[in-house]
Amino acid sequence: MYTDKFKKSINMIRECQNVCFKALLCAWLGYGINRLVFALHEPFSSSAQRYYWSVESLFFIFAILSLAILTFLVGVKHKNFDQVGMTFLVVTTIKMALAFAFGKEIIYGFSSAQEKINFYSIFAFFLVVETVLTIQLLNNTTQKPTFNEKFKKER
């Protein structure tokens, strides 16, 4: 009834939705933990109002970049599975360059230590989320039979 190409497209869309849902859930949980730390520690909450980039904008920027990266990786996985790892490295390097461009004022400016820690921790958090979800993408493949398994079946 359905063509093979249509089935692959549907599978790709479902996988993309699944990965994006997990990334958004992690971003939401990370934001909640960040807000909890700000609420519990007075030095963070008092200096947060003077941040160059607000915490919300940092989470939004990094979440959008992570969603774009993961969506792109799902597409690469369905086109050429062998290139997912290298694509992840290249795209993550580009993201790091963008983060450096956005955070240059924080890194080299007269920002507080809390702001620098917050910027780097949010960046590292999203890097870990992307890495874990990419590993799950790579592990969620149908296992191809090895040469020995093929040989046993032919006998």
N, C-alpha and C positions, 0 to 999 in steps of 0.2 A: 504494500500500500504506500509506504513512504520510501522515498529514495534514500540511498546510503548517504548522500551528501546532506540531505535534510536532517537525518538522524544525527550526523556528526555536528551539524550546526546547533541542534537542540541540546546535545550533550555539552557543547562548548558554552552555550548560554547558561545552562544549569550550573556548570562548574564555576563559571564567572560569578554568578549570583551567590553561590556558596562561599567562595573565597572572599568576595566583597562583604558579605554579611559578617564573616568571622573577623575581617579587618575592622569593620565599623564597630563591632562589639568590643574588640580589644581597645580601640580608640576611646570609646565611651568609658570603659572600665579604667583605662589609664588616666583619662581626664578626672574621673571621680576620685581616684587615688591621689592625684596631684592636688585637687581641691581639698581633700582631707588633710594632706600634709600642710597646706597653707592655713587651714583652719586650726590645726593643732599647734603650729609653731609660729609664734608672734613675729620673729624677725622676717620670715618669708612674707607674711600677710601685710606687714607695714611697708615693706619695700616694693611690693608688687605693683603698687599704683604708679611708681616711677619707671617702670620697665619701658624699654624702647619698643618692643613688640609685646603685646599682651599675651597672656597664657592661652587665651581662647584663640587668638589669631595664629599662634604657633601650632596648636593642635589642629586647627582647621587646615592650614597650609600643608602640614606633614601628612594629615589624613588624606587629603586630595592627591598629593603626590604618591602616597602608598597605594591608593585605589587605582590610580593610573598605571603604576608599575605592575601591580598584580593582574589587572585586566590585560595589559600588554603581554605578560608572561603566559597567561592562559591561552591567548591567541598563538603565541610562539609554540607553546606545547602542542597544540593541535595541528600546526603547520609542519614543524620540524622539532621533534622531541629532543634530539641530541643537542640543540642549541640553547636550551633553557638556562643552563648553568652559566654559560658565557654571556648570554643576554642579561641575566640577573646582575652579573658583575659590572657590565657596561652601564646599565641603567642606574644601578646604585651609585656608581661613580659620578654620573651626571647629577643625580640627586644630591650627592655630597657637595658638588660644586655649586649647585643652586642654594643649598643650605649655607655654604660659606658666603655666597654673595648676599643672601638675606641677613645673615648674622654677622657680617663684617663690623657693623657698628657696635654690636655687643662684644665681639671678640677683642677688637682693638680699641674700642672707645673707653670711656670712663664709667663703664657699667659696674654694678656691684658684683661681688662674688656669687651671691644668690642668683642673680640673673644669668650669669654665665653657667652655673651649675644647672639651672632650670632649662636653659636652651640645649645644653649637651645631653641632659637626661631625657628630654623629649625626643631629640634626634636619635639617641641610642635606643629608646623604647620602640620607636617605629622601625628602626633597623632590625631589631630582634623580631618584631611581629612579621615583617616582610620575609625575613630569613626562615622563620618557622613555617609560615604559610607556603613559601616556595618549596621547602623540603616536603611538605605534605603534598604539594602538586606533583613533585617528582616521584613520590612513593605511591600515589594513587593511580598507578598504571596497571593495565592488565598484563600479567606476567606472561612473557613469551617463553615457550618451552626451550630448555637448553638443548644442546646438541645430543647429550646422553639420553634425555627424555625422548627426543625424536627418534634416536637410534633404537631404543627399546620398543617403541610403538611399531616400528617397521618390521621388527622380528616377529 
